[in-house]
Amino acid sequence: MTDLCASSAQTKLSPEVIAALASAMHSVDFADGEAVFRERDPSDQLYVVRDGRLDLIQTDQVIHSVGPGDRVGGLARTTHRSGPR
């Protein structure tokens, strides 16, 4: 939940929305190099990066990298922070 609160500061989510999201969240670990999702997969999951780095790859090239506090997937398109890493 701490990760969600920290990343939600940029999107100005209400405490009620944060609490609702946090109650629906669970932790998932991925191995180095493991695909979290692939291009054209249904966008029905929202991932908040807790630690490490996630590379967004298109046509075998890294097009963007995200790290702790960043969001990818489902709702990230409407709430994603853009900018250099």
PLY file of the C-alpha trace (Angstrom):
ply
format ascii 1.0
element vertex 85
property float x
property float y
property float z
element edge 84
property int vertex1
property int vertex2
end_header
0.00 0.00 0.00
2.92 2.37 0.68
3.97 2.03 -2.98
0.46 2.83 -4.13
0.21 5.90 -1.88
3.57 7.20 -3.07
2.76 6.69 -6.74
-0.78 8.05 -6.31
0.48 11.41 -5.08
1.09 12.43 -8.70
-2.44 11.45 -9.77
-4.25 13.02 -6.79
-6.35 9.97 -5.99
-8.65 10.35 -3.02
-7.95 8.32 0.13
-11.13 6.34 -0.57
-9.96 5.36 -4.05
-6.50 4.46 -2.72
-8.10 2.26 -0.03
-10.33 0.52 -2.61
-7.38 -0.13 -4.92
-5.17 -1.34 -2.07
-7.81 -3.84 -0.92
-7.87 -5.35 -4.43
-4.07 -5.51 -4.82
-1.73 -8.41 -4.32
2.00 -8.80 -4.73
3.46 -10.64 -7.73
7.15 -11.40 -8.20
8.77 -11.84 -11.60
12.16 -13.36 -12.43
14.76 -11.35 -14.31
13.89 -11.41 -18.00
10.37 -12.80 -17.44
7.60 -11.21 -19.53
4.97 -9.46 -17.42
2.70 -8.96 -20.42
3.05 -8.79 -24.17
2.01 -6.26 -26.77
-1.67 -6.74 -27.69
-2.43 -8.70 -24.49
-5.71 -7.60 -22.88
-5.00 -4.55 -20.75
-6.89 -5.65 -17.67
-4.12 -5.51 -15.04
-2.39 -2.55 -13.46
1.13 -3.09 -12.15
2.92 -0.80 -9.71
6.67 -1.44 -9.77
7.79 -1.99 -6.17
11.50 -2.49 -6.85
13.75 -3.21 -9.77
13.23 -2.08 -13.34
10.75 -3.03 -16.02
11.71 -2.54 -19.66
8.95 -1.95 -22.18
10.11 -3.68 -25.35
8.72 -3.32 -28.86
10.23 -5.11 -31.85
13.15 -6.31 -29.71
14.07 -2.75 -28.66
13.66 -1.15 -25.23
11.37 1.83 -25.83
10.94 2.85 -22.18
12.04 1.72 -18.73
10.08 2.15 -15.52
11.11 1.76 -11.90
9.81 1.90 -8.34
6.52 3.79 -8.03
5.81 3.74 -11.78
2.67 2.09 -13.13
2.19 0.03 -16.29
-0.71 -1.86 -17.81
-4.46 -1.32 -17.58
-5.12 2.12 -16.13
-1.54 3.33 -16.59
-2.44 4.97 -19.88
-4.61 7.48 -18.07
-2.37 7.94 -15.03
1.19 7.33 -16.26
3.88 9.82 -15.34
5.98 10.60 -18.35
9.48 11.92 -18.28
13.08 10.82 -18.27
14.34 8.17 -15.89
0 1
1 2
2 3
3 4
4 5
5 6
6 7
7 8
8 9
9 10
10 11
11 12
12 13
13 14
14 15
15 16
16 17
17 18
18 19
19 20
20 21
21 22
22 23
23 24
24 25
25 26
26 27
27 28
28 29
29 30
30 31
31 32
32 33
33 34
34 35
35 36
36 37
37 38
38 39
39 40
40 41
41 42
42 43
43 44
44 45
45 46
46 47
47 48
48 49
49 50
50 51
51 52
52 53
53 54
54 55
55 56
56 57
57 58
58 59
59 60
60 61
61 62
62 63
63 64
64 65
65 66
66 67
67 68
68 69
69 70
70 71
71 72
72 73
73 74
74 75
75 76
76 77
77 78
78 79
79 80
80 81
81 82
82 83
83 84
